[in-house]
Amino acid sequence: MFMLSHFLKKRAVMGALIGLLITLVCTAGVFTGLFHALHLNVADSLYTRDEATSEIVIVAIDNESTDPAPTGLGRYSQWNREYYADALDRIEEDNPKVVAFDILFHTYTVMTPREKFLELEQELVGTTDEEKIEIYEKFTAESSDSLDNAIDNTLAETFAKYENLVLGAIPLPDGSALIQPIRKFREHAELGIANIPADEDGIGRESRLLYPISYIEEPYKKLSLSVLEKSNPEMEMPTEEFIKINYFGDPYSYKYVPFIDVYNDKLEPGIFADKIVLIGVTSAKEAHDEFLTPRSNTTLMPGVEIHANEIQTILEGKYIHDQSPIAQIITIAIIAIGLTIALNYLGIITAIILTIVALLAYLLAAHAFYDRGIILNMVYPFVAIVLSYLGSWVYKYFIADKGKREMKDAFSHYVSDKLVDEIAENPESVHLGGEKREITVFFSDIRGSTSYSEQIETEKWVAQMNEYFTLMEQVIKKYSGTLDKYEGDAIMGFWNAPITQENHQELAYMAAFGMQEALKLLHEKWKKEGKPLIEFRIGINTGQAIVGNFGSADRFDYTAMGDTVNTASRLEGSANKSYGIKMVISTESNELNEGLREKFLMREIDIVFLPGKKDPERIYELIAPMESASANEKNLVQTYERGLALYRSGNFDEAINSFNSLGEDSPSKIMAARCKTLASGGEIAELSGDYVFKIENK
């Protein structure tokens, strides 16, 4: 028990140490950012398919809107800003909450020389010479970048009519300046930073909400914040500098309205009523304002829709955050240490199943945590699980289970596979170096094997014997016996070693009967094949013996030695032959377990001195398992043992009658003849005064 406890504790300690090492390796990866891009890509799969809100409508400057006239408004880069003014007036008719332009109005409208001369040409038509001179002088005096441009003035005047406008701006990367709308525009609207962020792999996941500009005291707000402050002024805004955008659908999941439809007033009534309206470019041929997102797949998402997702994230409070580094380390440690300890106690198949379950469980946990707004590390816990399996396997194969393999190699030829597994699971309980313990020893030998072998060709006899040995070995192993050796045509086996078997005597007896049944099957087969039908004798003894590996440095076997073994051998040979029976057990074997007589039918044969033994042995014949014993067999035992009692009391005549009533029973005939000699006053040299018969070598 102590050794088992020590064995279990050792595996737990080694599992904890291996798990701690794995934790340290993964911790280094977490803090160095190794495989961070892989984590980002795997984490993208966590994004759930929530619905894009109907509160946001996108007015798209799309391919249709930038088609040539008359179907479209022409190239976006050449649009007259009066288009925006007209569209804004149409949108505002529905009373939206806010209208935000994801467009930079940072330059003044500049007409090309050709456009100016066309305009001049139109003004000169129908004028007098004096008027033409006046118009021309005015034309040459005006600067091409006049701040008093009529088109810009028109848009500025339109902006001035509404108080729910947000215009986009972009800071320089170093924060030294802000690219913003021209003054006449920004005077009538809130500004919002329209940057689209990207991680190291080019995918937009995180957004910066506050942008400090070097020459301005207060940082500029992200477009999303400026929009929501207009649309939901009483709403509590996030205070973090950065948030992760929670994407609510694939690209083009929001309500899209082509700009050209707004411009041409081809709209369903009230489409913008009480909505957040975002205006931005989605035309791939006009601008590259499209980006990769966790929901992009093969389709890029327009920048204006990324703003929509960011706005919805804040509006609905569905924030997502990365698990903190400390929490990641704790998670990894729990997984690595706990899993490795568990794996150290499992077999390979069970360990693989547990590893797969752990991987799936963590994946499910990652989805569950994401639903609660937390993104778990999607690399190192999986790495920890795989390393836990590999670390446990290496530990078990090269350290913990090395003894198991040695045990399996040592005992695979002696015992059944089931017993080998039991031995391998508890290697500390086996003493290969040798130990003294109680065992039950079994010997079987073929009767008259020489005469049998002379009836058949040598090769056929060898094949028949191998068939016999194979089946008998299977029976011994079936009843958890240890096959010691083949010695000629004899088989030796024993029980209660190398592992403890409380019912070792019973197992040995069952094996003996099992071999008898197996021999009957062989007889049926051999009769058909015309082969000689062999018979065997069995001797079984229980007692103390030395068991262990015996042999030279180069060759050794696990075997048993001692007087108990010798007695079993003599029971098989001398005792069986002397009384003409097949299965003999000793006094000690029978008396060590009183319950055996309730399970097995046996009869006491005699008290004898076995060859080479000084102490007498009370020997028994093993007849049948009690549950299958016949009435005749039970009567045989009762009658014989009554005669045996009469014989030992000196009532030889009545003993003779009892023995003779059993007919051709060999022990009865022998005992009847002995009683006749004694009744007539004769002497039996082998018989002592206390009725102990000395068996000579046979």
C-alpha positions, -999 to 999 in steps of 0.1 A, spaced: 0 0 0 28 23 8 46 16 -25 14 22 -44 8 55 -26 44 65 -33 40 55 -70 9 76 -73 24 106 -56 55 104 -78 34 106 -109 15 136 -95 47 154 -86 62 147 -120 30 158 -137 31 191 -118 68 197 -127 62 190 -164 31 212 -164 51 240 -147 78 237 -174 51 239 -201 37 270 -184 70 287 -184 75 280 -221 41 293 -229 45 323 -207 76 333 -226 56 331 -258 28 352 -244 51 380 -233 73 380 -264 43 380 -287 54 349 -305 26 335 -327 5 366 -318 -6 368 -355 -17 332 -353 -37 340 -322 -54 369 -340 -64 347 -370 -77 319 -349 -96 343 -326 -113 357 -357 -133 325 -359 -150 334 -326 -169 363 -340 -205 354 -337 -231 362 -363 -251 389 -346 -275 410 -367 -264 443 -380 -286 470 -364 -313 487 -384 -305 519 -366 -276 526 -390 -281 533 -427 -251 536 -451 -253 559 -481 -228 543 -505 -209 561 -531 -208 529 -550 -200 517 -586 -235 526 -597 -232 561 -583 -199 567 -600 -209 554 -634 -208 579 -663 -238 602 -669 -267 598 -673 -269 567 -651 -244 579 -626 -226 611 -615 -193 603 -631 -159 597 -615 -160 603 -578 -128 624 -579 -145 649 -602 -177 652 -583 -192 687 -578 -196 693 -541 -231 705 -548 -240 668 -552 -234 664 -514 -255 695 -507 -284 682 -527 -281 647 -511 -279 661 -476 -310 681 -481 -328 650 -492 -316 630 -462 -324 657 -437 -360 657 -449 -365 624 -430 -351 639 -397 -322 615 -391 -305 615 -357 -271 622 -372 -254 623 -406 -217 615 -407 -194 619 -437 -166 594 -440 -151 617 -465 -123 643 -462 -133 677 -473 -98 690 -466 -92 709 -499 -110 737 -517 -128 730 -550 -103 738 -578 -115 741 -614 -91 731 -641 -81 757 -668 -104 740 -693 -134 742 -670 -127 779 -663 -124 788 -700 -156 770 -708 -173 790 -680 -157 822 -694 -169 813 -728 -205 810 -716 -203 843 -698 -190 861 -729 -219 850 -751 -242 879 -760 -222 906 -743 -209 939 -756 -172 946 -761 -171 967 -729 -188 939 -710 -164 913 -724 -134 934 -712 -149 937 -677 -156 899 -675 -121 890 -688 -104 914 -663 -124 898 -634 -115 863 -647 -78 870 -647 -79 886 -613 -94 856 -596 -71 830 -581 -77 794 -591 -77 785 -554 -100 812 -543 -114 808 -508 -146 823 -520 -154 793 -544 -191 793 -551 -194 755 -550 -178 752 -516 -199 781 -504 -230 762 -515 -220 731 -495 -210 752 -465 -243 769 -465 -261 735 -466 -240 723 -437 -249 754 -417 -286 745 -419 -282 714 -398 -269 707 -363 -265 669 -366 -235 666 -388 -201 649 -383 -172 653 -407 -143 630 -410 -107 640 -403 -74 621 -403 -43 628 -380 -8 624 -393 8 591 -380 31 610 -355 2 632 -342 19 664 -352 -10 676 -373 -46 669 -383 -59 667 -419 -93 682 -415 -121 698 -435 -117 733 -446 -127 760 -422 -160 769 -438 -171 733 -435 -159 724 -400 -174 755 -386 -208 738 -390 -201 702 -379 -184 680 -353 -152 664 -363 -145 627 -359 -113 607 -367 -120 585 -396 -89 563 -394 -93 526 -400 -69 507 -378 -51 475 -388 -32 449 -368 1 434 -379 -16 411 -404 -36 440 -420 -69 431 -404 -89 458 -386 -98 446 -351 -90 474 -327 -100 510 -328 -84 540 -311 -111 563 -296 -90 593 -286 -63 608 -308 -39 634 -292 -27 662 -315 5 679 -305 -8 715 -307 -43 708 -293 -49 703 -256 -79 680 -259 -75 648 -280 -98 644 -309 -126 618 -307 -131 589 -331 -159 593 -356 -180 567 -337 -179 587 -305 -187 620 -323 -216 603 -340 -230 588 -308 -227 620 -289 -249 636 -315 -274 607 -318 -275 596 -281 -263 625 -260 -274 610 -227 -255 577 -233 -225 569 -212 -194 568 -235 -165 544 -231 -134 559 -214 -109 535 -228 -84 548 -253 -87 516 -273 -116 492 -279 -120 461 -300 -146 463 -328 -173 437 -324 -183 429 -360 -219 421 -364 -219 405 -398 -201 399 -430 -194 428 -454 -225 446 -466 -247 434 -437 -260 469 -430 -288 487 -449 -271 503 -480 -286 530 -501 -268 541 -533 -258 578 -533 -273 581 -568 -307 571 -555 -305 598 -528 -294 623 -554 -322 614 -578 -347 611 -549 -355 575 -556 -361 565 -520 -387 548 -500 -404 573 -476 -389 577 -442 -359 555 -449 -336 578 -429 -361 588 -402 -345 586 -367 -314 568 -381 -277 572 -379 -267 579 -415 -231 573 -427 -220 585 -461 -189 569 -475 -171 555 -506 -177 518 -514 -167 519 -551 -137 497 -556 -129 515 -589 -129 550 -573 -112 545 -540 -94 518 -520 -114 524 -488 -119 487 -482 -103 466 -456 -98 431 -442 -118 423 -411 -123 392 -390 -156 387 -410 -142 395 -444 -135 360 -457 -127 368 -493 -147 400 -494 -133 433 -482 -154 455 -460 -158 492 -469 -143 516 -443 -177 532 -438 -192 499 -427 -163 493 -402 -174 526 -387 -209 513 -385 -197 481 -367 -177 503 -342 -208 525 -336 -230 495 -330 -204 480 -306 -205 511 -284 -242 517 -289 -252 482 -277 -224 479 -252 -212 446 -267 -175 452 -260 -149 425 -263 -116 424 -245 -85 403 -247 -79 382 -216 -52 398 -196 -17 384 -197 -18 373 -161 -51 356 -166 -37 339 -197 -8 325 -176 -31 313 -149 -53 296 -175 -23 279 -191 -9 268 -157 -42 252 -147 -44 234 -180 -8 223 -182 -4 212 -146 -38 197 -142 -39 179 -175 -4 165 -173 -10 151 -138 -42 134 -151 -25 121 -182 3 105 -161 -22 80 -147 -38 71 -181 -31 46 -208 -23 58 -243 -59 55 -257 -75 71 -227 -49 98 -227 -55 106 -264 -92 108 -258 -87 131 -228 -64 153 -248 -90 156 -276 -117 163 -251 -95 190 -235 -89 207 -269 -126 207 -277 -135 218 -242 -112 248 -244 -126 257 -278 -161 256 -264 -149 277 -234 -134 302 -258 -168 306 -276 -186 309 -242 -161 335 -230 -164 354 -262 -202 356 -258 -194 373 -224 -170 397 -241 -136 380 -234 -113 367 -260 -92 339 -247 -57 332 -259 -62 310 -289 -27 296 -293 -9 288 -261 -36 269 -242 -38 246 -272 0 244 -272 -1 236 -235 -26 208 -241 -6 192 -268 27 196 -249 10 182 -218 2 150 -238 37 148 -253 54 156 -220 33 130 -202 40 104 -230 77 111 -228 77 108 -190 57 76 -190 76 59 -218 111 67 -207 107 69 -170 75 58 -153 65 29 -177 100 17 -183 95 -8 -154 62 -18 -169 77 -27 -202 104 -46 -185 77 -65 -165 58 -72 -197 89 -84 -214 98 -106 -184 63 -121 -179 47 -122 -213 58 -158 -219 47 -169 -184 13 -155 -178 -18 -143 -196 -20 -109 -212 -45 -98 -186 -21 -108 -158 7 -91 -176 -13 -59 -176 -20 -63 -139 17 -68 -132 26 -38 -154 2 -16 -135 18 -25 -102 55 -33 -109 65 -24 -74 46 -54 -61 67 -79 -80 101 -89 -67 122 -102 -97 152 -107 -74 134 -134 -55 111 -138 -25 97 -164 -3 59 -167 -5 31 -192 -4 22 -206 -38 2 -234 -53 24 -255 -76 10 -276 -105 27 -304 -124 12 -324 -153 29 -352 -172 18 -375 -200 13 -411 -190 34 -435 -211 45 -409 -236 73 -432 -249 48 -458 -260 27 -431 -277 56 -416 -295 65 -450 -310 30 -453 -326 35 -422 -348 62 -406 -370 85 -382 -351 74 -351 -370 37 -359 -365 44 -366 -328 61 -333 -323 32 -315 -341 7 -333 -319 26 -325 -287 29 -288 -297 -9 -288 -303 -13 -303 -268 11 -279 -251 -5 -249 -268 -40 -257 -256 -29 -266 -221 -9 -234 -218 -40 -214 -228 -60 -231 -200 -33 -223 -174 -33 -187 -185 -71 -186 -186 -71 -193 -149 -44 -167 -143 -16 -192 -137 21 -186 -143 36 -210 -168 69 -220 -154 84 -244 -179 80 -274 -202 102 -302 -192 100 -331 -217 63 -338 -219 56 -323 -184 42 -289 -177 49 -269 -145 29 -239 -134 21 -220 -102 -3 -195 -87 0 -166 -62 32 -153 -79 44 -129 -92 12 -112 -80 -9 -120 -50 -40 -142 -57 -62 -148 -26 -79 -178 -44 -47 -193 -58 -56 -229 -48 -91 -227 -64 -76 -213 -96 -51 -242 -98 -79 -268 -93 -101 -251 -119 -71 -251 -143 -67 -289 -137 -103 -295 -146 -101 -271 -175 -71 -291 -189 -92 -323 -187 -120 -307 -207 -95 -294 -232 -80 -329 -236 -115 -342 -244 -117 -318 -273 -83 -329 -285 -93 -365 -283 -123 -359 -305 -101 -342 -331 -73 -368 -329 -98 -397 -333 -108 -382 -367 -71 -377 -376 -61 -413 -365 -37 -400 -339 -29 -417 -305 -50 -405 -276 -27 -394 -248 -36 -391 -211 -20 -370 -183 -16 -370 -146 -16 -339 -124 -1 -332 -90 -9 -300 -70 7 -288 -38 5 -255 -18 32 -242 5 61 -219 9 86 -216 -20 112 -192 -33 101 -174 -65 121 -151 -87 145 -149 -117 170 -178 -116 197 -185 -140 230 -172 -153 240 -136 -162 231 -143 -198 200 -165 -194 175 -167 -166 138 -176 -160 111 -166 -135 106 -199 -116 98 -214 -82 121 -236 -61 118 -254 -28 103 -284 -11 68 -274 -21 77 -277 -57 94 -311 -52 63 -324 -34 40 -313 -62 63 -332 -87 62 -364 -66 24 -361 -62 21 -360 -99 44 -389 -106 47 -413 -76 13 -408 -59 -8 -410 -91 10 -440 -103 8 -458 -70 -29 -455 -67 -39 -455 -104 -55 -420 -104 -51 -388 -124 -52 -358 -101 -36 -357 -66 -34 -329 -41 -16 -328 -8 -29 -324 28 -15 -289 30 -33 -279 -2 -66 -291 11 -63 -279 47 -51 -243 39 -86 -235 27 -115 -254 43 -139 -239 19 -124 -259 -10 -142 -291 0 -175 -272 -5 -164 -262 -40 -147 -294 -52 -154 -330 -47 -123 -348 -35 -116 -380 -15 -88 -388 9 -67 -416 -7 -41 -424 20 -14 -412 43 20 -417 26 57 -411 26 65 -396 -7 99 -406 -22 127 -387 -5 103 -373 22 106 -378 59 72 -364 68 40 -382 59 15 -366 35 -22 -371 35 -31 -372 -1 -64 -365 -19 -78 -373 -53 -94 -342 -70 -125 -356 -87 -148 -328 -100 -161 -293 -93 -189 -298 -67 -215 -281 -90 -209 -307 -117 -202 -338 -96 -225 -368 -103 -243 -389 -77 -221 -418 -85 -190 -397 -78 -203 -385 -45 -212 -421 -35 -177 -432 -45 -162 -406 -21 -185 -415 7 -180 -453 4 -143 -451 0 -137 -428 30 -159 -451 51 -137 -480 41 -106 -459 48 -119 -452 83 -126 -489 89 -91 -497 77 -75 -473 101 -95 -486 130 -83 -522 123 -117 -534 111 -102 -549 79 -131 -573 70 -157 -545 69 -132 -522 51 -127 -549 25 -165 -550 19 -166 -512 15 -137 -511 -10 -150 -541 -30 -183 -525 -34 -166 -498 -56 -158 -524 -82 -129 -515 -105 -119 -483 -88 -81 -485 -86 -75 -470 -51 -103 -492 -37 -88 -524 -52 -53 -514 -38 -67 -507 -3 -88 -540 -4 -57 -560 -12 -39 -543 16 -67 -550 41 -67 -587 31 -30 -590 38 -34 -573 71 -65 -593 80 -46 -626 74 -19 -615 98 6 -607 70 29 -578 69 34 -550 44 70 -538 44 60 -503 31 34 -498 58 43 -483 92 25 -491 124 3 -460 121 -9 -469 86 15 -446 67 24 -462 34 58 -456 19 57 -450 -18 88 -461 -37 101 -443 -67 80 -452 -98 
